Amino acid sequence: MSGEEHDTGHGATGHGATGHGATGHSGGHGEGLLKGLATTFKTMVSPAHTQQYPDVAPDLPPRSRGVIALLAENCTVCMLCARECPDWCIYIDSHKEEVQVPGAARARQRNVLDRFDIDFSLCMYCGICVEVCPFDALYWSPEFEYAEYDIRNLLHDKEHLGEWMASVPPPPAHDPNGEPAKEETAAARKAAAPGRPAPGRPAPGRPARGATT
């Protein structure tokens, strides 16, 4: 009997604890509801900041990734951009031409760009092609309004990519307190170096080969 009475009392105590927890739980719901209503009321009385696009152009950052532009005369058909593209959305074709160099023993060959297409229906705008180009042939343009009704029209050829160069922003000014570019350092070092002697003429203070002193 004592065991049953103990079990009954324990159950009653547990029931009372459950009832107390339920009361606290409902109180938590009420507090969250009040906070949500307060946030809703604050939003209702605050003025809206709606951008009236397309009537008003959005104020985008100057280096926004809108569309990729091509400066075809800088392209050497090195194929780095096409090989590094994770989506394989760059298509390049070229041919070789012989160039006669005055004074050279034979003609040299150079690559001539025939086709440079980017399929923007596949592009994920990662910017790897712009970063790996060693000759500054690819740039980011902030233009983004080039949606099409036909997905096939999202394949931009080199002429179309060249038109985007007009909207490419100029590069930021160099920090006067920063480290100079490697090209500037090399040019300054070359300009400061003394002139090299002409071919076949010995340097000053050095006898010619085969001459006796």
N, C-alpha and C positions, 0 to 999 in steps of 0.2 A: 504493500500500500504506500509505504513511504516513497518507494521508487516511482510509482505512478504519479503520486502528488508532485514529486520533483520534476518529472517529465512534463506534467501539465503546466506547472508554474514556469518552466523554462520556455515552453511553447508560447505561453502568454507574454512572457518578456520579449521573446523574439518577435511576436506579432506587434507588440508596442513599438519595438525598434523599427520594424518595417513601416509602420504608420508614420513614424517621425521622419524617416527618410523620404517617404512619398511627399510629405508636406514640404520638405526642403527642396525636393526636385521640382515641384510645381512652382515654388517661389523662384527658382532659377529660370524657368521658362518665362515667367512674367517679367523678370528683369531684362532678359534678352529681347523680349517683344518691345519693351519700352525703348531700349537702345535702337532697335531697328526703326521704330516710328520716329524717333528723334532724327535719325539720319535721313529718313525720307522727307520729313518736314524741312530740314535744313536744305536739302536739294531742291525742294519745291520753291523756296523763297529766294534761292541764289540765282543770279542771272546766267543764262546759257551762253556758252562760248562756241557757237557754231560757225564753222568756216563755210562761206557761201561759194563753194566750188560747184560748177566751173566758172561762175561769174567773177569770182575773185581768185586769183592764182595763189596757191599755197606758198608760204614762206619757207622754202626748203633750205637745208644747209648747203653751202657752196660745193662741197665734195660729195654730194648725194650720188648713189649708184642708180642712175636712171637707165641709161643705155650705153653700150660700148661704142666708141668712135674709133675710126681707123685713119691713120696718116700713112697712106700707101707708099709714098716716096721713102719713108724710113724703113719699110719692111724689107728684110733681106732673105725672106723665105727660110729662116732657120728652123721652123717647125716646132719651136719650143712651146708656143702657146697651144698648138693642137695636141702635142704629146702630153702636156700637163693638165689639159682640161679634163676634169673628172666625169663630165657628161658627154664628151666626144661630140660637141656641137659646133666645132670649128672645122671648116673644110677649105683646104688650100691646094691650089694647083699652080705649077710654074713651068717654065722652060729655060734652057740655057742659051745665052747669046755670047758670041765672041766680040771682044772689045779690043780694038787696035790701040795700043799704047805707044806713043812716040818714043823711040829709042829702045824699046823692048825687043828681044830676040824673036818672040812669038806672041801671038794674040792671047789675051786672057779671056776667061769665061766668067760670066756673072749670071746670077739667077734673076729672072724677070717674072714678076707676079702676074699670073693670069686670072686667078680666082681666089677670093677671100670672102667666105660666107660664114655668118653666124646664125644659127637657128635659135632664136630667142624663145621658142616654145619648149626647148629642152634646157636652156641656160638656167642655172640656179643663182647667178649673180654673185659668185664667190670671189671674183676679182683675181683669181690666180693668173689668168692670161695677161692681165695688165701688169701684175707684179713681176712675172718672169721675163717679159719682153726686154731684151738687152739693148734695143735700139729706139725705145720710146715711140713705137708705132701704134700702141693701143692706149686709149684714155677713157676715163669715165666722164660722161656727160650727164647733167642733172635732168635732162629731158626724159619724161616718162609717159607722155601721151602718144603712144604708138600702137594702141589696141587695134585689132583687126577683126572683121567678121569671118574671115577665112584663115584657118591656122597656117595654111601654106604661105600666106603673106608675111608671116613672122620670120621668114628666112631672108635676112638682109645681105645683099651682095656688097662688094667693095665700094661701088658707087654710092649706095645708100648709106653705108657705114661712114664714108667720107663726108657726107652731108652733115653728120652730127658733130664734126669738128668745129663748126661755127659756134656751137653752144658750150664748148669745153672751157671752163674757167681758167684763167692764167694761174700758174703755180704761185704758191705763197712766197713772199719775199724772204731772202736768206737772212738768218739771224746774224747781225754784225758781230755778236759776241760768240757765235758758234764756230765750230771747226770748219775751215774751208773745204770745198769739194776736192776730191782727188784729181779731177781734171784741171782745176785751177792751180793746184799745187804743182802738178807736173808741167803745166805750161809756164808757170813762173820759174821753175827750176831750169827748164830748157832755155828760157829767155836770158837767165842770169849766167848760164854757162858760157865760157869763152868759145869763140868760133872754131870749128874744126877745120883742119887744113884740107885743101882740095885733094881729091884722089890723085895719087902719084907724086905728090909734093910732100917732102918730109916736114914733120912738125918742127917748130922753132927750137934750136938747141939740140936737135937729134940728127945725126948724119944719115944720109940716104943709104939704103941697102946696097952693099957692094962697094961703097966708097971707103977709101982709106983716110985715116986721120994722121 
